[in-house]
Amino acid sequence: MTRTQRRAAATRQAIIDAARELVATRGTDALTLDAVSESADVAVQTIYNRVGGRSALLTAVAEQAMRESRVYMDAAYDAEGTAEERLLLAAAAYAKFARERPHEFRILVEPPDEPDAVAHIAELTGEQNAKLASTIRAGMADGSARSDLDPDDLATAFWATLNGLLALAWRPGALRADHDRLDRLLATYIATVADGLRSR
């Protein structure tokens, strides 16, 4: 890359980082071009030039969050071991991502109400859930997992349930689960799923 291209890329990343911080700390309603402009110390026109409008900003923030989640998830899917072992690793990796990168995780669980952003998050989520479904199919193929259930439906159910459990970390008041309780709930869910998925 030329020096000009490196500067442009750095400016774009600074804009996305500023947008991500605003969404994470103040919610999607706080994401305005003026707020990002002030936080990133760039002109509004620069935001348009490097990223785009508000919807493009939200989409870029979600894309970055998904890329960061893949660092955790892909290592689990690529690990050696049985299908069940890889599924357990994937669940643990997802929980680790939620705990270590809570802002990124929340953006994916509660996507911004922007059609373009939602559509793109759905596409990226579908790609990740396809890896989960593929691992389930591997278990069905080797006889270790039940074959009477649909792998794609299972993947969606697992993903949605884990999202709900992990989201307890930021629920208000008595609805919130602290780390210890959340660990117990996750362990209970994972043990139940593992037992229910095994072939008899």
C-alpha positions as CSV (number, residue, x, y, z in Angstrom):
1,M,0.0,0.0,0.0
2,T,1.1,3.6,-0.7
3,R,1.4,6.1,2.1
4,T,-1.9,7.7,1.0
5,Q,-3.6,4.3,1.0
6,R,-2.3,3.5,4.5
7,R,-3.5,6.9,5.8
8,A,-7.0,6.3,4.2
9,A,-7.2,2.9,5.7
10,A,-6.1,4.2,9.2
11,T,-8.7,6.9,9.0
12,R,-11.4,4.5,8.0
13,Q,-10.5,2.2,11.0
14,A,-10.5,5.2,13.4
15,I,-14.0,6.1,12.2
16,I,-15.3,2.6,12.7
17,D,-13.7,2.3,16.1
18,A,-15.3,5.6,17.1
19,A,-18.7,4.3,15.9
20,R,-18.3,1.0,17.7
21,E,-17.4,2.8,21.0
22,L,-20.5,5.0,20.7
23,V,-22.8,2.0,20.0
24,A,-21.3,0.0,22.8
25,T,-21.4,2.7,25.5
26,R,-24.5,4.7,24.5
27,G,-26.5,2.5,22.1
28,T,-27.4,2.8,18.4
29,D,-29.5,5.9,18.9
30,A,-26.3,7.8,19.9
31,L,-24.6,6.9,16.6
32,T,-24.8,10.1,14.5
33,L,-22.4,11.3,12.0
34,D,-21.7,14.4,14.1
35,A,-20.9,12.3,17.2
36,V,-18.6,10.1,15.2
37,S,-17.0,13.1,13.6
38,E,-16.2,14.6,17.0
39,S,-15.0,11.3,18.5
40,A,-12.8,10.4,15.6
41,D,-11.7,14.0,15.0
42,V,-12.5,14.0,11.3
43,A,-14.9,16.0,9.1
44,V,-18.4,14.5,8.4
45,Q,-17.5,14.5,4.7
46,T,-14.5,12.3,5.5
47,I,-16.9,9.8,7.1
48,Y,-19.0,9.7,4.0
49,N,-15.8,9.4,1.9
50,R,-14.2,6.6,3.9
51,V,-17.2,4.6,5.1
52,G,-20.6,6.1,4.1
53,G,-23.7,7.2,5.9
54,R,-25.2,6.0,9.2
55,S,-26.3,2.7,7.9
56,A,-22.9,2.0,6.4
57,L,-21.3,2.8,9.7
58,L,-23.6,0.4,11.6
59,T,-22.9,-2.3,9.0
60,A,-19.1,-1.8,9.3
61,V,-19.3,-2.0,13.1
62,A,-21.3,-5.2,12.9
63,E,-18.9,-6.7,10.3
64,Q,-15.9,-6.0,12.6
65,A,-17.7,-7.6,15.5
66,M,-18.4,-10.7,13.5
67,R,-14.8,-10.9,12.3
68,E,-13.6,-10.7,15.9
69,S,-16.1,-13.5,16.9
70,R,-14.7,-15.7,14.1
71,V,-11.3,-15.6,15.6
72,Y,-12.8,-17.4,18.6
73,M,-15.2,-19.7,16.7
74,D,-13.0,-20.9,13.8
75,A,-10.4,-22.2,16.1
76,A,-13.0,-24.4,17.8
77,Y,-14.4,-25.7,14.5
78,D,-10.9,-26.4,13.1
79,A,-9.7,-28.3,16.2
80,E,-9.1,-32.0,16.1
81,G,-11.4,-34.3,17.9
82,T,-14.9,-35.7,17.6
83,A,-17.9,-33.7,16.5
84,E,-19.2,-33.5,20.0
85,E,-15.8,-32.2,21.3
86,R,-15.8,-29.5,18.6
87,L,-19.3,-28.5,19.4
88,L,-18.4,-28.1,23.1
89,L,-15.4,-26.1,22.1
90,A,-17.5,-23.9,19.9
91,A,-19.9,-23.2,22.8
92,A,-17.1,-22.4,25.1
93,A,-15.5,-20.2,22.5
94,Y,-18.7,-18.3,22.0
95,A,-19.1,-17.7,25.7
96,K,-15.5,-16.6,25.9
97,F,-16.0,-14.1,23.1
98,A,-19.1,-12.7,24.9
99,R,-17.2,-12.3,28.1
100,E,-14.0,-10.9,26.7
101,R,-15.6,-8.7,24.0
102,P,-19.0,-7.8,25.5
103,H,-19.5,-4.7,23.3
104,E,-18.9,-6.6,20.1
105,F,-21.1,-9.5,21.3
106,R,-24.0,-7.2,22.2
107,I,-24.0,-5.5,18.8
108,L,-24.5,-8.9,17.2
109,V,-27.2,-10.0,19.6
110,E,-29.1,-6.7,19.5
111,P,-28.4,-5.5,15.9
112,P,-29.1,-1.9,15.0
113,D,-32.5,-1.2,13.5
114,E,-31.1,-0.5,10.1
115,P,-32.3,-2.8,7.2
116,D,-28.9,-2.9,5.5
117,A,-27.1,-3.6,8.7
118,V,-29.6,-6.3,9.8
119,A,-29.4,-8.0,6.4
120,H,-25.6,-8.1,6.5
121,I,-25.5,-9.4,10.1
122,A,-28.0,-12.1,9.2
123,E,-25.8,-13.1,6.2
124,L,-22.7,-13.3,8.4
125,T,-24.5,-15.1,11.1
126,G,-25.8,-17.6,8.6
127,E,-22.2,-18.3,7.5
128,Q,-21.1,-19.0,11.0
129,N,-24.2,-21.1,11.8
130,A,-23.5,-23.2,8.7
131,K,-20.2,-24.2,10.3
132,L,-22.1,-25.3,13.4
133,A,-24.6,-27.2,11.3
134,S,-21.7,-28.9,9.4
135,T,-20.2,-30.1,12.7
136,I,-23.5,-31.5,13.7
137,R,-23.8,-33.3,10.4
138,A,-20.3,-34.8,11.0
139,G,-21.6,-36.3,14.2
140,M,-24.6,-37.7,12.5
141,A,-22.4,-39.2,9.8
142,D,-20.2,-41.0,12.3
143,G,-23.2,-42.2,14.3
144,S,-22.5,-40.2,17.5
145,A,-25.3,-37.8,17.0
146,R,-29.0,-38.3,16.5
147,S,-30.1,-38.3,12.9
148,D,-33.7,-37.5,13.4
149,L,-33.2,-33.8,13.8
150,D,-32.4,-31.1,11.2
151,P,-28.8,-29.8,11.6
152,D,-29.7,-26.3,10.4
153,D,-32.6,-26.0,12.8
154,L,-30.3,-27.3,15.6
155,A,-27.6,-24.8,14.8
156,T,-30.1,-21.9,14.9
157,A,-31.6,-23.1,18.1
158,F,-28.2,-23.5,19.8
159,W,-27.1,-20.0,18.6
160,A,-30.3,-18.4,19.7
161,T,-30.3,-20.1,23.1
162,L,-26.7,-19.2,23.8
163,N,-27.4,-15.6,22.9
164,G,-30.3,-15.5,25.3
165,L,-28.2,-17.0,28.2
166,L,-25.2,-14.8,27.6
167,A,-27.4,-11.7,27.3
168,L,-28.3,-12.2,31.0
169,A,-24.9,-10.6,31.7
170,W,-26.4,-7.1,30.9
171,R,-30.0,-7.5,31.8
172,P,-31.2,-4.9,34.4
173,G,-31.6,-5.5,38.1
174,A,-32.7,-8.9,39.3
175,L,-32.8,-10.2,35.7
176,R,-29.0,-9.9,35.5
177,A,-26.8,-13.0,36.1
178,D,-23.4,-12.6,37.6
179,H,-20.4,-14.6,36.2
180,D,-20.8,-17.5,38.6
181,R,-24.5,-17.9,38.0
182,L,-24.0,-17.5,34.2
183,D,-21.3,-20.2,34.3
184,R,-23.7,-22.6,36.1
185,L,-26.5,-21.9,33.6
186,L,-24.2,-22.4,30.6
187,A,-22.9,-25.6,32.1
188,T,-26.4,-26.9,32.6
189,Y,-27.5,-26.0,29.1
190,I,-24.4,-27.5,27.4
191,A,-24.7,-30.7,29.4
192,T,-28.4,-31.0,28.6
193,V,-27.8,-30.4,24.9
194,A,-24.9,-32.8,24.7
195,D,-26.9,-35.5,26.3
196,G,-30.0,-34.9,24.1
197,L,-28.0,-34.8,20.9
198,R,-26.2,-38.1,21.4
199,S,-27.5,-41.1,19.5
200,R,-28.9,-43.9,21.6
